[in-house]
Amino acid sequence: MTYKEFSDKLNELGLTRQEFAKLSGYKYKTILDWVRPIKSIPDWVESWLYYYDKAKKSDELIEKIEQYKSLAM
């Protein structure tokens, strides 16, 4: 994953680098260093972002289902 792909994915997910740092337990400075070619983005980041996206979509779906259930009562 390139730094541009990482940045684009964060934007798509509505996450800032600071939020990603807090959620992932990484230091913000470390994440900023990934922009340099000498510091590569760890392999786990791509799958973390994929599963974060899935979880976010699942949460949104569950919320909509709960809203519809409350309307049907």
Summary of the structure (lengths in Angstrom):
residues: 73
radius of gyration: 15.9
end to end distance: 47.0
largest distance: 58.2
contacts: 152
relative contact order: 0.12
helix: 74%
strand: 0%
